[in-house]
Amino acid sequence: MASSRSKRLLNQLEEFAVDVVYDRRRGKRATALRAFLRGLSLVFGWLVQLRFFLYGNRILKDQHLGCLVVVVGNLTVGGTGKTPVVEKFARSLHNRGRKVAILSRGYKSKDDRKESLGARLWRTFVTGGEPPAPKVVSDGEQVLLDSELAGDEPFMLARNLPGVVVLVDKDRVKSGLYAIRKFGCDTLILDDGMQYLPLKGRLNLLLVDKSNPFGNRFLLPRGILREPVRHLKRASYVFLTKSDGSPDPELEALIQRHNPGVDVIECAHRPQFLMEVNGDRRLELEDLRQRRIGAFSGIAVPESFEGFLRNLGANLLYTRRFLDHHRFDGRELRQIFEEAKQAKLDYIVTTEKDAVRIPEELNFDIPLYYLRLEIDIMRGADDFEEAVSKICFSQTLVKR
């Protein structure tokens, strides 16, 4: 019981800190925390610049692996809709005959390979210190790990991309070499890799959330920036995600000021259908209209997901928000469904990323679905296939 209370208290403190970063909180405590975090942001900024200086001057050396390396990432933490972009990009490359591997760090994945001192010494004696192989989420033929061991996004990508290898390791140089040697891959997609400097990318695809491009413009931890906005210059191509089709001259001018002439590809995340969680039933989007719906999510920007449901005509009567990558326990889910039952909801909807964290053994009285999203190119190419050809198969492959 004490452990449960401690967990709830830590979650509340973390939620408060996140709300302060996103400027959702007011009051003396929030103001004091903002001032403290701003000081930490200055220190973080110095460290970021030092790291880029060391790699830029070859004091720390990056590596080339002898194949096409495409980096997909952003300047901010969370919320740009990166996973659907990576998925569709990998599928298009695979369909064109490329042997693709996605390299992920597996954020918040469970480490099942912790070694005791004795085991580490034995491995060092037997192998000469060779590190353990990356976790193989998919070998291209089958999914080998669940979301807890793989991480949410790698598991989603592995499940949705037959024929594509998905590897998890913090050392993406090691996992890239493994993909080439073990699986014969000729194309590596570095998922969330803009800040991973040890592996040299041939193309940097930078995603910018059009609805909230750079937050409050502060670096972590006061803001959501991992790098200064001026590092837009590092992009080979800029993808504006979560677009509603309306022009944003100020954002476009900012991008061109820092990266003159860069190609900008504008895209939207389009809802496709509803899929039953841990089941096979599929509903069309029209089934949301005028329905009494509940929603819960553990993502960086829940407002976007909830907005999709409302725009599709759902009568959204109940919402519950958790921190990004939150792993639900039975107590929390039972509470959600009990409250939904009292509200007489028709069914509950969550995100695809959250759905992979729902325990399969749990059963509920109200149907539970996830909303499937896919990428739709709105500007910059007639369709996504043309964008893939332009980026990965043109003669200007070395464009920086």
C-alpha positions as a printed Julia matrix, in Angstrom:
400×3 Matrix{Float64}:
   0.0     0.0     0.0
   2.84    2.39    0.9
   4.53    1.53   -2.38
   1.33    2.33   -4.27
   1.01    5.7    -2.51
   4.64    6.52   -3.28
   4.08    5.69   -6.94
   1.01    7.94   -7.09
   2.91   10.77   -5.39
   5.81   10.48   -7.85
   3.38   10.47  -10.76
   1.69   13.6    -9.41
   5.03   15.38   -9.03
   6.04   14.38  -12.55
   2.7    15.55  -13.94
   3.13   18.88  -12.15
   6.63   19.33  -13.62
   5.43   18.46  -17.13
   2.55   20.94  -16.79
   5.03   23.63  -15.75
   7.23   22.9   -18.78
   4.19   23.19  -21.07
   3.06   26.35  -19.2
  -0.21   24.77  -18.1
   0.26   25.67  -14.41
   0.1    28.98  -12.59
   0.85   29.99   -9.01
   3.87   30.55   -6.77
   5.13   26.97   -6.85
   4.92   26.83  -10.64
   6.7    30.2   -10.94
   9.5    29.08   -8.62
   9.95   25.81  -10.5
  10.02   27.65  -13.84
  12.84   29.89  -12.6
  14.83   26.9   -11.36
  14.33   24.99  -14.61
  15.39   28.01  -16.64
  18.75   27.97  -14.88
  19.14   24.29  -15.65
  18.3    25.03  -19.3
  21.33   27.31  -19.53
  23.57   24.52  -18.28
  21.95   22.05  -20.68
  22.5    24.47  -23.57
  26.23   24.72  -22.81
  26.51   20.93  -22.73
  24.67   20.63  -26.05
  26.99   23.12  -27.71
  30.06   21.41  -26.24
  28.91   18.07  -27.64
  28.37   19.49  -31.13
  31.76   21.23  -30.94
  33.53   17.98  -30.06
  31.92   16.08  -32.95
  32.19   19.01  -35.37
  35.94   19.29  -34.76
  36.48   15.5   -34.9
  37.62   15.33  -31.27
  34.84   12.78  -30.95
  34.46   10.86  -34.2
  31.27    9.75  -35.89
  31.14    6.63  -38.04
  29.97    5.76  -41.57
  28.64    2.24  -42.02
  28.89    2.03  -45.8
  25.17    1.98  -46.51
  22.3     4.46  -46.73
  21.54    5.87  -43.26
  18.38    7.97  -43.0
  17.93    9.88  -39.75
  14.38   10.71  -38.68
  14.02   12.97  -35.68
  13.13   16.36  -34.27
  14.48   19.23  -32.22
  11.92   18.74  -29.46
  10.84   16.0   -27.08
   7.69   14.06  -27.93
   4.57   14.91  -29.83
   5.68   15.38  -33.47
   4.0    12.2   -34.72
   7.28   10.59  -35.67
   6.33    6.91  -35.55
   3.73    6.99  -38.4
   6.28    8.83  -40.56
   8.96    6.22  -39.86
   6.47    3.43  -40.54
   5.31    4.71  -43.9
   8.83    5.62  -44.95
  10.12    2.14  -44.1
   7.2     0.46  -45.88
   7.79    2.48  -49.06
  11.5     1.66  -49.05
  10.8    -2.04  -48.44
   8.25   -2.13  -51.27
  10.91   -0.73  -53.62
  13.3    -3.57  -52.88
  15.39   -2.1   -50.1
  16.43   -4.32  -47.18
  15.45   -2.0   -44.35
  16.3    -2.0   -40.66
  14.9     0.45  -38.13
  17.31    1.25  -35.31
  15.65    2.44  -32.11
  16.95    3.14  -28.64
  13.8     1.54  -27.19
  12.82    4.38  -24.87
  11.47    3.03  -21.55
  11.82   -0.56  -22.7
  12.53   -3.11  -19.99
  16.11   -4.31  -19.86
  16.01   -8.11  -19.61
  19.77   -8.4   -20.09
  21.14   -6.98  -16.85
  24.29   -8.83  -15.94
  25.74   -9.67  -12.58
  29.41   -8.92  -12.02
  30.21  -12.6   -12.37
  28.34  -12.91  -15.66
  30.07   -9.81  -17.01
  33.5   -11.13  -16.06
  32.69  -14.49  -17.67
  31.54  -12.81  -20.88
  34.69  -10.69  -20.91
  36.84  -13.82  -20.46
  35.02  -15.84  -23.16
  34.41  -13.16  -25.8
  37.11  -10.65  -25.04
  34.55   -8.12  -23.81
  32.27   -8.17  -26.83
  29.0    -6.45  -25.83
  25.69   -8.33  -26.05
  23.84   -8.22  -29.36
  21.02   -5.7   -29.87
  17.5    -6.78  -28.98
  15.81   -8.09  -32.13
  12.2    -6.92  -31.99
  11.57   -8.25  -35.52
  13.83  -10.23  -37.82
  11.65   -9.26  -40.76
   9.72  -12.52  -40.53
   8.13  -12.4   -37.1
   7.8   -10.19  -34.02
  10.02  -11.62  -31.3
   9.51   -9.27  -28.32
   6.52   -7.67  -26.63
   6.08   -3.93  -25.99
   7.49   -4.14  -22.47
  10.83   -5.54  -23.65
  10.93   -3.74  -26.99
   9.41   -0.37  -26.09
   6.13    1.0   -27.43
   7.24    2.43  -30.77
   9.61   -0.4   -31.79
   6.9    -2.98  -31.05
   4.32   -1.0   -33.08
   6.73   -0.69  -35.99
   7.61   -4.38  -35.88
   3.94   -5.4   -35.78
   2.96   -3.13  -38.67
   6.0    -3.71  -40.92
   6.45   -7.31  -42.07
   9.71   -7.63  -43.97
  11.44   -4.84  -42.03
  14.02   -5.59  -39.35
  13.57   -3.69  -36.06
  16.43   -3.55  -33.55
  16.71   -1.91  -30.14
  19.96   -0.77  -28.57
  21.25    2.47  -27.11
  24.38    1.99  -29.24
  23.0     2.53  -32.73
  26.44    2.06  -34.33
  26.51   -1.44  -32.9
  22.94   -2.22  -33.93
  23.58   -0.81  -37.42
  26.57   -3.08  -37.93
  24.52   -5.99  -36.61
  21.71   -5.25  -39.09
  24.19   -5.23  -41.97
  26.08   -8.38  -40.97
  23.24  -10.49  -39.59
  20.37   -9.53  -41.91
  22.11   -8.08  -44.97
  20.4    -4.69  -44.64
  21.35   -1.95  -47.11
  19.19    0.84  -45.63
  19.14    1.92  -41.99
  16.48    4.23  -40.55
  17.68    5.85  -37.36
  14.49    6.37  -35.39
  14.56    9.49  -33.21
  18.18    9.98  -34.2
  18.81   13.7   -34.71
  20.71   13.89  -31.43
  22.58   10.61  -31.96
  25.88   11.98  -33.29
  28.14    8.86  -33.24
  26.44    7.53  -36.4
  26.69    9.75  -39.47
  23.42   10.08  -41.36
  23.39   10.63  -45.09
  19.99   12.32  -44.87
  18.45   14.12  -41.91
  14.65   14.21  -42.04
  13.59   16.74  -39.43
  10.0    16.65  -38.18
   8.38   19.84  -36.9
   4.96   19.78  -35.25
   3.12   22.57  -37.05
   0.59   22.94  -34.23
   3.36   23.55  -31.63
   6.7    23.84  -33.44
   9.13   24.64  -30.63
   7.08   25.14  -27.48
   8.19   28.17  -25.48
  11.57   28.22  -27.31
  13.46   27.15  -24.17
  15.83   24.2   -24.06
  15.24   21.3   -21.69
  14.23   21.17  -18.91
  12.45   24.56  -18.97
  11.14   23.94  -22.46
  10.83   21.06  -24.91
  13.83   21.81  -27.15
  16.67   19.3   -27.3
  18.68   21.66  -29.5
  18.45   25.38  -30.34
  15.99   26.37  -33.09
  18.9    27.52  -35.25
  19.84   23.85  -35.65
  17.12   23.66  -38.29
  20.16   24.13  -40.53
  21.03   20.46  -39.91
  17.98   19.22  -41.81
  18.21   17.77  -45.32
  14.41   17.95  -45.52
  11.81   19.36  -43.14
   8.51   17.55  -42.57
   5.77   19.74  -41.13
   3.53   17.29  -39.27
   0.01   17.59  -37.85
  -0.92   20.16  -40.47
  -4.5    21.33  -40.91
  -3.71   22.75  -44.35
  -3.68   26.4   -43.32
  -0.59   28.47  -44.26
   1.92   29.54  -41.63
   4.19   32.15  -43.27
   5.99   32.92  -40.01
   7.05   29.31  -39.45
   8.03   28.89  -43.11
  10.14   32.06  -42.94
  11.84   30.85  -39.76
  12.76   27.53  -41.4
  14.12   29.23  -44.52
  16.07   31.76  -42.45
  17.98   29.01  -40.7
  18.13   26.62  -43.68
  17.77   28.57  -46.95
  16.3    26.55  -49.81
  15.49   23.44  -47.76
  12.6    21.38  -49.13
   9.55   21.46  -46.86
   7.08   18.57  -47.02
   3.79   19.22  -45.25
   1.8    16.28  -44.0
  -1.17   15.4   -41.82
  -1.96   12.47  -39.59
  -5.23   11.06  -40.96
  -7.46    8.75  -38.91
  -8.14    5.52  -40.83
 -10.33    3.24  -38.69
 -10.92    1.91  -35.19
  -9.39   -1.43  -34.22
 -10.39   -3.5   -31.23
  -7.64   -3.7   -28.59
  -6.5    -7.3   -28.18
  -9.13   -8.36  -30.71
 -10.0    -8.52  -34.41
 -13.06   -6.32  -34.72
 -12.7    -3.23  -36.88
 -15.01   -0.2   -37.01
 -15.17    2.53  -39.62
 -14.76    6.16  -38.56
 -18.45    6.83  -39.2
 -19.23    4.68  -36.18
 -17.92    7.48  -33.96
 -20.64    9.93  -34.97
 -22.96   10.86  -32.12
 -21.64    8.0   -30.02
 -21.04    8.42  -26.3
 -17.28    7.99  -26.19
 -14.58    7.92  -23.54
 -10.87    8.31  -24.24
  -7.63    7.8   -22.34
  -4.02    8.17  -23.42
  -0.44    8.33  -22.22
   1.15   10.45  -24.94
   3.01   13.78  -25.06
   0.17   15.77  -26.67
  -3.22   14.24  -25.71
  -5.08   17.3   -27.03
  -4.3    16.22  -30.6
  -5.74   12.72  -30.11
  -8.86   14.0   -28.37
  -9.31   16.59  -31.11
  -9.37   13.83  -33.73
 -12.27   12.14  -31.94
 -14.27   15.34  -31.62
 -13.67   16.28  -35.26
 -14.94   12.85  -36.31
 -18.25   13.6   -34.62
 -17.82   11.68  -31.37
 -19.62   12.88  -28.27
 -16.53   12.8   -26.04
 -17.9    12.64  -22.49
 -14.96   11.22  -20.56
 -11.19   11.7   -20.82
  -8.25   10.51  -18.78
  -4.64   11.6   -19.39
  -1.44    9.95  -18.25
   2.23   10.79  -18.73
   3.91    9.85  -21.99
   4.77    6.11  -22.16
   2.83    5.41  -18.97
   2.46    1.67  -18.4
  -1.1     1.0   -17.2
  -1.8    -1.35  -14.33
  -4.98   -3.29  -13.69
  -6.2    -0.94  -10.97
  -6.03    2.12  -13.23
  -7.78    0.38  -16.09
 -10.54   -1.01  -13.87
 -11.15    2.49  -12.53
 -11.36    3.93  -16.06
 -13.88    1.33  -17.16
 -15.93    1.62  -13.98
 -16.22    5.38  -14.47
 -17.02    4.84  -18.16
 -19.73    2.36  -17.22
 -21.28    4.87  -14.83
 -21.25    7.46  -17.62
 -23.09    4.95  -19.86
 -20.55    5.18  -22.66
 -20.84    3.15  -25.87
 -17.13    2.4   -25.99
 -13.69    3.71  -25.12
 -10.95    4.77  -27.53
  -7.22    5.02  -26.95
  -4.17    5.55  -29.18
  -2.35    2.77  -31.0
   0.77    3.47  -28.96
  -1.21    3.09  -25.73
  -2.99   -0.04  -26.97
   0.25   -2.04  -27.01
   0.53   -1.45  -23.24
  -2.88   -2.92  -22.4
  -2.45   -6.35  -20.72
  -4.0    -9.06  -22.89
  -5.47  -10.96  -19.95
  -7.76   -8.09  -18.84
 -11.43   -8.14  -19.91
 -13.88   -5.26  -19.63
 -17.61   -4.73  -20.01
 -17.25   -1.83  -22.46
 -15.57   -2.31  -25.89
 -12.08   -0.8   -26.19
 -10.64    0.37  -29.54
  -7.57    2.24  -30.72
  -7.54    4.89  -33.43
  -5.33    3.98  -36.36
  -3.51    6.98  -37.92
  -1.52    7.18  -41.15
   0.45    9.92  -42.89
  -0.99   11.93  -45.77
   1.26   14.26  -47.78
  -0.43   17.62  -48.31
   2.32   19.7   -49.9
   5.84   19.16  -51.18
   5.06   16.04  -53.22
   1.97   14.66  -54.95
   2.01   11.66  -52.64
   4.29    9.96  -50.17
   5.75    7.58  -52.76
   6.98   10.55  -54.76
   8.51   12.0   -51.61
  10.37    8.73  -50.98
  11.7     8.7   -54.54
  12.8    12.31  -54.25
  14.56   11.81  -50.95
  16.08    8.35  -51.19
  16.47    7.5   -54.85
  17.48   10.78  -56.46
  20.95   11.66  -57.7
  21.16   14.33  -54.99
  21.4    11.74  -52.23
  24.28   13.47  -50.52
  22.39   16.74  -50.13
  22.93   18.28  -46.68
